Amino acid sequence: MRLAQHMAVAAKDVRADCIEAGEFPELAQRYRVMAVPKVVINDRVEFEGALPEREFLQAILRAVGDGPEPAA
């Protein structure tokens, strides 16, 4: 979350929201939260667990259509 918040401060087109799954069970169910952190970007790319900064940025680029698809 910290990295997402830093990106949101640095770029006006980025918004980062931190949601407590226990306080918003409907969102946790909607996004199938099984572990934390759960990151969902533009409802297109999602992952669980912390990623290194480079991989986090690649996920963002995939979500906005500017990055390569992950290898299968």
N, CA, C and O atoms as a Maestro MAE file, in Angstrom:
{
 s_m_m2io_version
 :::
 2.0.0
}

f_m_ct {
 s_m_title
 :::
 protein
 m_atom[288] {
  # First column is atom index #
  i_m_mmod_type
  r_m_x_coord
  r_m_y_coord
  r_m_z_coord
  i_m_residue_number
  s_m_chain_name
  s_m_pdb_residue_name
  s_m_pdb_atom_name
  i_m_atomic_number
  :::
  1 25 0.821 -1.183 0.000 1 A "MET " " N  " 7
  2 3 0.000 0.000 0.000 1 A "MET " " CA " 6
  3 2 0.867 1.250 0.000 1 A "MET " " C  " 6
  4 15 0.535 2.254 -0.630 1 A "MET " " O  " 8
  5 25 1.968 1.173 0.708 2 A "ARG " " N  " 7
  6 3 2.838 2.343 0.785 2 A "ARG " " CA " 6
  7 2 3.326 2.761 -0.600 2 A "ARG " " C  " 6
  8 15 3.334 3.948 -0.924 2 A "ARG " " O  " 8
  9 25 3.732 1.791 -1.415 3 A "LEU " " N  " 7
  10 3 4.200 2.109 -2.763 3 A "LEU " " CA " 6
  11 2 3.070 2.713 -3.593 3 A "LEU " " C  " 6
  12 15 3.291 3.686 -4.314 3 A "LEU " " O  " 8
  13 25 1.885 2.162 -3.504 4 A "ALA " " N  " 7
  14 3 0.736 2.703 -4.247 4 A "ALA " " CA " 6
  15 2 0.438 4.126 -3.796 4 A "ALA " " C  " 6
  16 15 0.130 4.984 -4.624 4 A "ALA " " O  " 8
  17 25 0.524 4.384 -2.518 5 A "GLN " " N  " 7
  18 3 0.274 5.735 -2.018 5 A "GLN " " CA " 6
  19 2 1.332 6.717 -2.516 5 A "GLN " " C  " 6
  20 15 1.014 7.856 -2.857 5 A "GLN " " O  " 8
  21 25 2.575 6.280 -2.557 6 A "HIS " " N  " 7
  22 3 3.638 7.145 -3.092 6 A "HIS " " CA " 6
  23 2 3.384 7.459 -4.561 6 A "HIS " " C  " 6
  24 15 3.588 8.589 -5.005 6 A "HIS " " O  " 8
  25 25 2.944 6.467 -5.306 7 A "MET " " N  " 7
  26 3 2.643 6.693 -6.719 7 A "MET " " CA " 6
  27 2 1.476 7.671 -6.874 7 A "MET " " C  " 6
  28 15 1.483 8.509 -7.775 7 A "MET " " O  " 8
  29 25 0.486 7.565 -6.007 8 A "ALA " " N  " 7
  30 3 -0.667 8.457 -6.070 8 A "ALA " " CA " 6
  31 2 -0.275 9.903 -5.761 8 A "ALA " " C  " 6
  32 15 -0.824 10.835 -6.349 8 A "ALA " " O  " 8
  33 25 0.657 10.086 -4.858 9 A "VAL " " N  " 7
  34 3 1.134 11.427 -4.543 9 A "VAL " " CA " 6
  35 2 1.926 11.998 -5.720 9 A "VAL " " C  " 6
  36 15 1.844 13.191 -6.010 9 A "VAL " " O  " 8
  37 25 2.687 11.147 -6.388 10 A "ALA " " N  " 7
  38 3 3.557 11.598 -7.471 10 A "ALA " " CA " 6
  39 2 2.829 11.836 -8.791 10 A "ALA " " C  " 6
  40 15 3.295 12.614 -9.623 10 A "ALA " " O  " 8
  41 25 1.696 11.175 -8.989 11 A "ALA " " N  " 7
  42 3 1.004 11.276 -10.288 11 A "ALA " " CA " 6
  43 2 -0.472 11.574 -10.070 11 A "ALA " " C  " 6
  44 15 -1.157 10.845 -9.352 11 A "ALA " " O  " 8
  45 25 -0.955 12.630 -10.678 12 A "LYS " " N  " 7
  46 3 -2.350 13.049 -10.466 12 A "LYS " " CA " 6
  47 2 -3.362 12.043 -11.013 12 A "LYS " " C  " 6
  48 15 -4.517 12.049 -10.588 12 A "LYS " " O  " 8
  49 25 -2.953 11.181 -11.946 13 A "ASP " " N  " 7
  50 3 -3.867 10.198 -12.522 13 A "ASP " " CA " 6
  51 2 -3.900 8.884 -11.752 13 A "ASP " " C  " 6
  52 15 -4.564 7.937 -12.173 13 A "ASP " " O  " 8
  53 25 -3.195 8.815 -10.634 14 A "VAL " " N  " 7
  54 3 -3.140 7.597 -9.831 14 A "VAL " " CA " 6
  55 2 -3.885 7.829 -8.525 14 A "VAL " " C  " 6
  56 15 -3.693 8.845 -7.857 14 A "VAL " " O  " 8
  57 25 -4.738 6.873 -8.171 15 A "ARG " " N  " 7
  58 3 -5.446 6.925 -6.895 15 A "ARG " " CA " 6
  59 2 -5.204 5.604 -6.176 15 A "ARG " " C  " 6
  60 15 -5.268 4.539 -6.791 15 A "ARG " " O  " 8
  61 25 -4.929 5.667 -4.897 16 A "ALA " " N  " 7
  62 3 -4.687 4.471 -4.094 16 A "ALA " " CA " 6
  63 2 -5.647 4.477 -2.911 16 A "ALA " " C  " 6
  64 15 -5.696 5.440 -2.145 16 A "ALA " " O  " 8
  65 25 -6.399 3.408 -2.768 17 A "ASP " " N  " 7
  66 3 -7.313 3.254 -1.647 17 A "ASP " " CA " 6
  67 2 -6.938 2.001 -0.874 17 A "ASP " " C  " 6
  68 15 -6.725 0.941 -1.462 17 A "ASP " " O  " 8
  69 25 -6.859 2.121 0.427 18 A "CYS " " N  " 7
  70 3 -6.586 0.984 1.295 18 A "CYS " " CA " 6
  71 2 -7.893 0.621 2.002 18 A "CYS " " C  " 6
  72 15 -8.480 1.453 2.693 18 A "CYS " " O  " 8
  73 25 -8.336 -0.600 1.829 19 A "ILE " " N  " 7
  74 3 -9.606 -1.052 2.391 19 A "ILE " " CA " 6
  75 2 -9.339 -2.158 3.409 19 A "ILE " " C  " 6
  76 15 -8.609 -3.105 3.117 19 A "ILE " " O  " 8
  77 25 -9.911 -2.046 4.573 20 A "GLU " " N  " 7
  78 3 -9.815 -3.087 5.594 20 A "GLU " " CA " 6
  79 2 -10.894 -4.128 5.289 20 A "GLU " " C  " 6
  80 15 -12.087 -3.853 5.422 20 A "GLU " " O  " 8
  81 25 -10.467 -5.317 4.883 21 A "ALA " " N  " 7
  82 3 -11.403 -6.354 4.439 21 A "ALA " " CA " 6
  83 2 -12.430 -6.701 5.513 21 A "ALA " " C  " 6
  84 15 -13.586 -6.977 5.191 21 A "ALA " " O  " 8
  85 25 -12.032 -6.692 6.767 22 A "GLY " " N  " 7
  86 3 -12.961 -7.019 7.846 22 A "GLY " " CA " 6
  87 2 -14.054 -5.978 8.028 22 A "GLY " " C  " 6
  88 15 -15.145 -6.300 8.499 22 A "GLY " " O  " 8
  89 25 -13.778 -4.747 7.663 23 A "GLU " " N  " 7
  90 3 -14.764 -3.675 7.780 23 A "GLU " " CA " 6
  91 2 -15.654 -3.562 6.548 23 A "GLU " " C  " 6
  92 15 -16.732 -2.970 6.612 23 A "GLU " " O  " 8
  93 25 -15.213 -4.121 5.433 24 A "PHE " " N  " 7
  94 3 -15.971 -4.062 4.187 24 A "PHE " " CA " 6
  95 2 -16.072 -5.458 3.582 24 A "PHE " " C  " 6
  96 15 -15.494 -5.715 2.525 24 A "PHE " " O  " 8
  97 25 -16.802 -6.367 4.242 25 A "PRO " " N  " 7
  98 3 -16.861 -7.755 3.768 25 A "PRO " " CA " 6
  99 2 -17.433 -7.891 2.355 25 A "PRO " " C  " 6
  100 15 -17.085 -8.829 1.637 25 A "PRO " " O  " 8
  101 25 -18.307 -6.966 1.949 26 A "GLU " " N  " 7
  102 3 -18.858 -7.061 0.598 26 A "GLU " " CA " 6
  103 2 -17.765 -6.836 -0.459 26 A "GLU " " C  " 6
  104 15 -17.784 -7.470 -1.514 26 A "GLU " " O  " 8
  105 25 -16.829 -5.947 -0.178 27 A "LEU " " N  " 7
  106 3 -15.719 -5.740 -1.108 27 A "LEU " " CA " 6
  107 2 -14.760 -6.927 -1.079 27 A "LEU " " C  " 6
  108 15 -14.251 -7.346 -2.119 27 A "LEU " " O  " 8
  109 25 -14.519 -7.465 0.108 28 A "ALA " " N  " 7
  110 3 -13.644 -8.628 0.232 28 A "ALA " " CA " 6
  111 2 -14.214 -9.804 -0.559 28 A "ALA " " C  " 6
  112 15 -13.473 -10.542 -1.208 28 A "ALA " " O  " 8
  113 25 -15.514 -9.969 -0.502 29 A "GLN " " N  " 7
  114 3 -16.160 -11.049 -1.256 29 A "GLN " " CA " 6
  115 2 -16.115 -10.754 -2.759 29 A "GLN " " C  " 6
  116 15 -15.801 -11.639 -3.555 29 A "GLN " " O  " 8
  117 25 -16.425 -9.530 -3.141 30 A "ARG " " N  " 7
  118 3 -16.424 -9.146 -4.558 30 A "ARG " " CA " 6
  119 2 -15.070 -9.406 -5.215 30 A "ARG " " C  " 6
  120 15 -15.004 -9.889 -6.346 30 A "ARG " " O  " 8
  121 25 -13.991 -9.081 -4.498 31 A "TYR " " N  " 7
  122 3 -12.649 -9.239 -5.054 31 A "TYR " " CA " 6
  123 2 -11.969 -10.538 -4.613 31 A "TYR " " C  " 6
  124 15 -10.773 -10.722 -4.835 31 A "TYR " " O  " 8
  125 25 -12.729 -11.426 -3.993 32 A "ARG " " N  " 7
  126 3 -12.232 -12.746 -3.583 32 A "ARG " " CA " 6
  127 2 -10.921 -12.638 -2.792 32 A "ARG " " C  " 6
  128 15 -9.921 -13.265 -3.143 32 A "ARG " " O  " 8
  129 25 -10.940 -11.848 -1.739 33 A "VAL " " N  " 7
  130 3 -9.752 -11.664 -0.904 33 A "VAL " " CA " 6
  131 2 -9.553 -12.912 -0.051 33 A "VAL " " C  " 6
  132 15 -10.392 -13.253 0.782 33 A "VAL " " O  " 8
  133 25 -8.430 -13.586 -0.274 34 A "MET " " N  " 7
  134 3 -8.092 -14.786 0.490 34 A "MET " " CA " 6
  135 2 -6.830 -14.562 1.318 34 A "MET " " C  " 6
  136 15 -6.571 -15.287 2.279 34 A "MET " " O  " 8
  137 25 -6.049 -13.550 0.936 35 A "ALA " " N  " 7
  138 3 -4.813 -13.218 1.638 35 A "ALA " " CA " 6
  139 2 -4.582 -11.722 1.464 35 A "ALA " " C  " 6
  140 15 -5.148 -11.092 0.571 35 A "ALA " " O  " 8
  141 25 -3.754 -11.176 2.319 36 A "VAL " " N  " 7
  142 3 -3.443 -9.756 2.215 36 A "VAL " " CA " 6
  143 2 -1.936 -9.573 2.125 36 A "VAL " " C  " 6
  144 15 -1.201 -10.382 2.692 36 A "VAL " " O  " 8
  145 25 -1.454 -8.573 1.456 37 A "PRO " " N  " 7
  146 3 -2.266 -7.590 0.757 37 A "PRO " " CA " 6
  147 2 -2.840 -8.160 -0.543 37 A "PRO " " C  " 6
  148 15 -2.205 -8.979 -1.208 37 A "PRO " " O  " 8
  149 25 -4.016 -7.727 -0.882 38 A "LYS " " N  " 7
  150 3 -4.659 -8.051 -2.162 38 A "LYS " " CA " 6
  151 2 -4.701 -6.747 -2.942 38 A "LYS " " C  " 6
  152 15 -5.266 -5.760 -2.470 38 A "LYS " " O  " 8
  153 25 -4.116 -6.732 -4.116 39 A "VAL " " N  " 7
  154 3 -4.055 -5.527 -4.931 39 A "VAL " " CA " 6
  155 2 -4.900 -5.748 -6.179 39 A "VAL " " C  " 6
  156 15 -4.751 -6.747 -6.883 39 A "VAL " " O  " 8
  157 25 -5.783 -4.801 -6.435 40 A "VAL " " N  " 7
  158 3 -6.619 -4.826 -7.632 40 A "VAL " " CA " 6
  159 2 -6.386 -3.503 -8.354 40 A "VAL " " C  " 6
  160 15 -6.541 -2.431 -7.768 40 A "VAL " " O  " 8
  161 25 -6.014 -3.586 -9.626 41 A "ILE " " N  " 7
  162 3 -5.714 -2.384 -10.401 41 A "ILE " " CA " 6
  163 2 -6.706 -2.292 -11.554 41 A "ILE " " C  " 6
  164 15 -6.718 -3.130 -12.455 41 A "ILE " " O  " 8
  165 25 -7.538 -1.251 -11.505 42 A "ASN " " N  " 7
  166 3 -8.518 -0.987 -12.561 42 A "ASN " " CA " 6
  167 2 -9.422 -2.183 -12.862 42 A "ASN " " C  " 6
  168 15 -9.903 -2.319 -13.987 42 A "ASN " " O  " 8
  169 25 -9.656 -3.031 -11.898 43 A "ASP " " N  " 7
  170 3 -10.470 -4.240 -12.082 43 A "ASP " " CA " 6
  171 2 -9.954 -5.130 -13.211 43 A "ASP " " C  " 6
  172 15 -10.697 -5.974 -13.712 43 A "ASP " " O  " 8
  173 25 -8.704 -4.962 -13.619 44 A "ARG " " N  " 7
  174 3 -8.129 -5.747 -14.722 44 A "ARG " " CA " 6
  175 2 -6.998 -6.658 -14.262 44 A "ARG " " C  " 6
  176 15 -6.879 -7.789 -14.733 44 A "ARG " " O  " 8
  177 25 -6.179 -6.177 -13.355 45 A "VAL " " N  " 7
  178 3 -5.026 -6.938 -12.878 45 A "VAL " " CA " 6
  179 2 -5.135 -7.025 -11.369 45 A "VAL " " C  " 6
  180 15 -5.415 -6.033 -10.697 45 A "VAL " " O  " 8
  181 25 -4.912 -8.214 -10.845 46 A "GLU " " N  " 7
  182 3 -4.927 -8.365 -9.387 46 A "GLU " " CA " 6
  183 2 -3.893 -9.398 -8.975 46 A "GLU " " C  " 6
  184 15 -3.552 -10.309 -9.729 46 A "GLU " " O  " 8
  185 25 -3.405 -9.225 -7.750 47 A "PHE " " N  " 7
  186 3 -2.450 -10.171 -7.193 47 A "PHE " " CA " 6
  187 2 -2.507 -10.084 -5.677 47 A "PHE " " C  " 6
  188 15 -2.994 -9.107 -5.109 47 A "PHE " " O  " 8
  189 25 -1.999 -11.128 -5.036 48 A "GLU " " N  " 7
  190 3 -1.926 -11.168 -3.578 48 A "GLU " " CA " 6
  191 2 -0.463 -11.212 -3.181 48 A "GLU " " C  " 6
  192 15 0.363 -11.833 -3.850 48 A "GLU " " O  " 8
  193 25 -0.163 -10.551 -2.096 49 A "GLY " " N  " 7
  194 3 1.195 -10.527 -1.590 49 A "GLY " " CA " 6
  195 2 1.945 -9.288 -2.055 49 A "GLY " " C  " 6
  196 15 1.536 -8.611 -2.999 49 A "GLY " " O  " 8
  197 25 3.027 -9.010 -1.389 50 A "ALA " " N  " 7
  198 3 3.849 -7.852 -1.721 50 A "ALA " " CA " 6
  199 2 4.736 -8.186 -2.915 50 A "ALA " " C  " 6
  200 15 5.302 -9.276 -3.001 50 A "ALA " " O  " 8
  201 25 4.844 -7.236 -3.825 51 A "LEU " " N  " 7
  202 3 5.722 -7.396 -4.984 51 A "LEU " " CA " 6
  203 2 6.848 -6.382 -4.905 51 A "LEU " " C  " 6
  204 15 6.682 -5.303 -4.335 51 A "LEU " " O  " 8
  205 25 7.996 -6.730 -5.478 52 A "PRO " " N  " 7
  206 3 9.048 -5.723 -5.597 52 A "PRO " " CA " 6
  207 2 8.536 -4.568 -6.470 52 A "PRO " " C  " 6
  208 15 7.633 -4.748 -7.287 52 A "PRO " " O  " 8
  209 25 9.117 -3.402 -6.287 53 A "GLU " " N  " 7
  210 3 8.655 -2.200 -6.978 53 A "GLU " " CA " 6
  211 2 8.573 -2.387 -8.497 53 A "GLU " " C  " 6
  212 15 7.597 -1.968 -9.120 53 A "GLU " " O  " 8
  213 25 9.569 -3.000 -9.081 54 A "ARG " " N  " 7
  214 3 9.588 -3.194 -10.540 54 A "ARG " " CA " 6
  215 2 8.388 -4.030 -11.005 54 A "ARG " " C  " 6
  216 15 7.743 -3.678 -11.992 54 A "ARG " " O  " 8
  217 25 8.083 -5.131 -10.308 55 A "GLU " " N  " 7
  218 3 6.957 -5.990 -10.676 55 A "GLU " " CA " 6
  219 2 5.626 -5.288 -10.428 55 A "GLU " " C  " 6
  220 15 4.672 -5.482 -11.182 55 A "GLU " " O  " 8
  221 25 5.556 -4.476 -9.378 56 A "PHE " " N  " 7
  222 3 4.350 -3.704 -9.094 56 A "PHE " " CA " 6
  223 2 4.083 -2.737 -10.249 56 A "PHE " " C  " 6
  224 15 2.949 -2.616 -10.711 56 A "PHE " " O  " 8
  225 25 5.117 -2.057 -10.708 57 A "LEU " " N  " 7
  226 3 4.979 -1.138 -11.831 57 A "LEU " " CA " 6
  227 2 4.553 -1.878 -13.098 57 A "LEU " " C  " 6
  228 15 3.720 -1.373 -13.851 57 A "LEU " " O  " 8
  229 25 5.103 -3.054 -13.345 58 A "GLN " " N  " 7
  230 3 4.706 -3.847 -14.509 58 A "GLN " " CA " 6
  231 2 3.224 -4.221 -14.430 58 A "GLN " " C  " 6
  232 15 2.533 -4.230 -15.449 58 A "GLN " " O  " 8
  233 25 2.733 -4.529 -13.232 59 A "ALA " " N  " 7
  234 3 1.311 -4.846 -13.063 59 A "ALA " " CA " 6
  235 2 0.450 -3.629 -13.384 59 A "ALA " " C  " 6
  236 15 -0.602 -3.757 -14.010 59 A "ALA " " O  " 8
  237 25 0.889 -2.466 -12.962 60 A "ILE " " N  " 7
  238 3 0.150 -1.235 -13.272 60 A "ILE " " CA " 6
  239 2 0.124 -1.009 -14.779 60 A "ILE " " C  " 6
  240 15 -0.921 -0.680 -15.340 60 A "ILE " " O  " 8
  241 25 1.252 -1.181 -15.428 61 A "LEU " " N  " 7
  242 3 1.312 -0.990 -16.874 61 A "LEU " " CA " 6
  243 2 0.416 -1.982 -17.610 61 A "LEU " " C  " 6
  244 15 -0.221 -1.619 -18.599 61 A "LEU " " O  " 8
  245 25 0.359 -3.224 -17.143 62 A "ARG " " N  " 7
  246 3 -0.568 -4.193 -17.739 62 A "ARG " " CA " 6
  247 2 -2.006 -3.751 -17.575 62 A "ARG " " C  " 6
  248 15 -2.813 -3.902 -18.493 62 A "ARG " " O  " 8
  249 25 -2.336 -3.201 -16.408 63 A "ALA " " N  " 7
  250 3 -3.708 -2.793 -16.126 63 A "ALA " " CA " 6
  251 2 -4.165 -1.652 -17.007 63 A "ALA " " C  " 6
  252 15 -5.351 -1.542 -17.317 63 A "ALA " " O  " 8
  253 25 -3.231 -0.793 -17.418 64 A "VAL " " N  " 7
  254 3 -3.605 0.330 -18.274 64 A "VAL " " CA " 6
  255 2 -3.314 0.033 -19.741 64 A "VAL " " C  " 6
  256 15 -3.497 0.895 -20.600 64 A "VAL " " O  " 8
  257 25 -2.864 -1.180 -20.026 65 A "GLY " " N  " 7
  258 3 -2.659 -1.592 -21.400 65 A "GLY " " CA " 6
  259 2 -1.352 -1.188 -22.016 65 A "GLY " " C  " 6
  260 15 -1.205 -1.229 -23.237 65 A "GLY " " O  " 8
  261 25 -0.380 -0.791 -21.189 66 A "ASP " " N  " 7
  262 3 0.919 -0.355 -21.716 66 A "ASP " " CA " 6
  263 2 2.049 -1.326 -21.432 66 A "ASP " " C  " 6
  264 15 3.209 -1.038 -21.727 66 A "ASP " " O  " 8
  265 25 1.722 -2.459 -20.869 67 A "GLY " " N  " 7
  266 3 2.784 -3.386 -20.498 67 A "GLY " " CA " 6
  267 2 2.569 -4.763 -21.086 67 A "GLY " " C  " 6
  268 15 1.465 -5.080 -21.529 67 A "GLY " " O  " 8
  269 25 3.611 -5.592 -21.098 68 A "PRO " " N  " 7
  270 3 3.486 -6.955 -21.625 68 A "PRO " " CA " 6
  271 2 2.658 -7.819 -20.702 68 A "PRO " " C  " 6
  272 15 2.647 -7.616 -19.488 68 A "PRO " " O  " 8
  273 25 1.973 -8.770 -21.272 69 A "GLU " " N  " 7
  274 3 1.229 -9.747 -20.482 69 A "GLU " " CA " 6
  275 2 2.229 -10.642 -19.768 69 A "GLU " " C  " 6
  276 15 3.307 -10.906 -20.301 69 A "GLU " " O  " 8
  277 25 1.892 -11.115 -18.568 70 A "PRO " " N  " 7
  278 3 2.824 -11.979 -17.846 70 A "PRO " " CA " 6
  279 2 2.991 -13.310 -18.571 70 A "PRO " " C  " 6
  280 15 2.075 -13.779 -19.247 70 A "PRO " " O  " 8
  281 25 4.165 -13.913 -18.424 71 A "ALA " " N  " 7
  282 3 4.428 -15.218 -19.023 71 A "ALA " " CA " 6
  283 2 3.571 -16.275 -18.345 71 A "ALA " " C  " 6
  284 15 3.369 -16.232 -17.132 71 A "ALA " " O  " 8
  285 25 3.077 -17.203 -19.110 72 A "ALA " " N  " 7
  286 3 2.211 -18.266 -18.563 72 A "ALA " " CA " 6
  287 2 3.007 -19.355 -17.921 72 A "ALA " " C  " 6
  288 15 2.435 -20.320 -17.414 72 A "ALA " " O  " 8
  :::
 }
 m_bond[287] {
  # First column is bond index #
  i_m_from
  i_m_to
  i_m_order
  :::
  1 1 2 1
  2 2 3 1
  3 3 4 2
  4 3 5 1
  5 5 6 1
  6 6 7 1
  7 7 8 2
  8 7 9 1
  9 9 10 1
  10 10 11 1
  11 11 12 2
  12 11 13 1
  13 13 14 1
  14 14 15 1
  15 15 16 2
  16 15 17 1
  17 17 18 1
  18 18 19 1
  19 19 20 2
  20 19 21 1
  21 21 22 1
  22 22 23 1
  23 23 24 2
  24 23 25 1
  25 25 26 1
  26 26 27 1
  27 27 28 2
  28 27 29 1
  29 29 30 1
  30 30 31 1
  31 31 32 2
  32 31 33 1
  33 33 34 1
  34 34 35 1
  35 35 36 2
  36 35 37 1
  37 37 38 1
  38 38 39 1
  39 39 40 2
  40 39 41 1
  41 41 42 1
  42 42 43 1
  43 43 44 2
  44 43 45 1
  45 45 46 1
  46 46 47 1
  47 47 48 2
  48 47 49 1
  49 49 50 1
  50 50 51 1
  51 51 52 2
  52 51 53 1
  53 53 54 1
  54 54 55 1
  55 55 56 2
  56 55 57 1
  57 57 58 1
  58 58 59 1
  59 59 60 2
  60 59 61 1
  61 61 62 1
  62 62 63 1
  63 63 64 2
  64 63 65 1
  65 65 66 1
  66 66 67 1
  67 67 68 2
  68 67 69 1
  69 69 70 1
  70 70 71 1
  71 71 72 2
  72 71 73 1
  73 73 74 1
  74 74 75 1
  75 75 76 2
  76 75 77 1
  77 77 78 1
  78 78 79 1
  79 79 80 2
  80 79 81 1
  81 81 82 1
  82 82 83 1
  83 83 84 2
  84 83 85 1
  85 85 86 1
  86 86 87 1
  87 87 88 2
  88 87 89 1
  89 89 90 1
  90 90 91 1
  91 91 92 2
  92 91 93 1
  93 93 94 1
  94 94 95 1
  95 95 96 2
  96 95 97 1
  97 97 98 1
  98 98 99 1
  99 99 100 2
  100 99 101 1
  101 101 102 1
  102 102 103 1
  103 103 104 2
  104 103 105 1
  105 105 106 1
  106 106 107 1
  107 107 108 2
  108 107 109 1
  109 109 110 1
  110 110 111 1
  111 111 112 2
  112 111 113 1
  113 113 114 1
  114 114 115 1
  115 115 116 2
  116 115 117 1
  117 117 118 1
  118 118 119 1
  119 119 120 2
  120 119 121 1
  121 121 122 1
  122 122 123 1
  123 123 124 2
  124 123 125 1
  125 125 126 1
  126 126 127 1
  127 127 128 2
  128 127 129 1
  129 129 130 1
  130 130 131 1
  131 131 132 2
  132 131 133 1
  133 133 134 1
  134 134 135 1
  135 135 136 2
  136 135 137 1
  137 137 138 1
  138 138 139 1
  139 139 140 2
  140 139 141 1
  141 141 142 1
  142 142 143 1
  143 143 144 2
  144 143 145 1
  145 145 146 1
  146 146 147 1
  147 147 148 2
  148 147 149 1
  149 149 150 1
  150 150 151 1
  151 151 152 2
  152 151 153 1
  153 153 154 1
  154 154 155 1
  155 155 156 2
  156 155 157 1
  157 157 158 1
  158 158 159 1
  159 159 160 2
  160 159 161 1
  161 161 162 1
  162 162 163 1
  163 163 164 2
  164 163 165 1
  165 165 166 1
  166 166 167 1
  167 167 168 2
  168 167 169 1
  169 169 170 1
  170 170 171 1
  171 171 172 2
  172 171 173 1
  173 173 174 1
  174 174 175 1
  175 175 176 2
  176 175 177 1
  177 177 178 1
  178 178 179 1
  179 179 180 2
  180 179 181 1
  181 181 182 1
  182 182 183 1
  183 183 184 2
  184 183 185 1
  185 185 186 1
  186 186 187 1
  187 187 188 2
  188 187 189 1
  189 189 190 1
  190 190 191 1
  191 191 192 2
  192 191 193 1
  193 193 194 1
  194 194 195 1
  195 195 196 2
  196 195 197 1
  197 197 198 1
  198 198 199 1
  199 199 200 2
  200 199 201 1
  201 201 202 1
  202 202 203 1
  203 203 204 2
  204 203 205 1
  205 205 206 1
  206 206 207 1
  207 207 208 2
  208 207 209 1
  209 209 210 1
  210 210 211 1
  211 211 212 2
  212 211 213 1
  213 213 214 1
  214 214 215 1
  215 215 216 2
  216 215 217 1
  217 217 218 1
  218 218 219 1
  219 219 220 2
  220 219 221 1
  221 221 222 1
  222 222 223 1
  223 223 224 2
  224 223 225 1
  225 225 226 1
  226 226 227 1
  227 227 228 2
  228 227 229 1
  229 229 230 1
  230 230 231 1
  231 231 232 2
  232 231 233 1
  233 233 234 1
  234 234 235 1
  235 235 236 2
  236 235 237 1
  237 237 238 1
  238 238 239 1
  239 239 240 2
  240 239 241 1
  241 241 242 1
  242 242 243 1
  243 243 244 2
  244 243 245 1
  245 245 246 1
  246 246 247 1
  247 247 248 2
  248 247 249 1
  249 249 250 1
  250 250 251 1
  251 251 252 2
  252 251 253 1
  253 253 254 1
  254 254 255 1
  255 255 256 2
  256 255 257 1
  257 257 258 1
  258 258 259 1
  259 259 260 2
  260 259 261 1
  261 261 262 1
  262 262 263 1
  263 263 264 2
  264 263 265 1
  265 265 266 1
  266 266 267 1
  267 267 268 2
  268 267 269 1
  269 269 270 1
  270 270 271 1
  271 271 272 2
  272 271 273 1
  273 273 274 1
  274 274 275 1
  275 275 276 2
  276 275 277 1
  277 277 278 1
  278 278 279 1
  279 279 280 2
  280 279 281 1
  281 281 282 1
  282 282 283 1
  283 283 284 2
  284 283 285 1
  285 285 286 1
  286 286 287 1
  287 287 288 2
  :::
 }
}
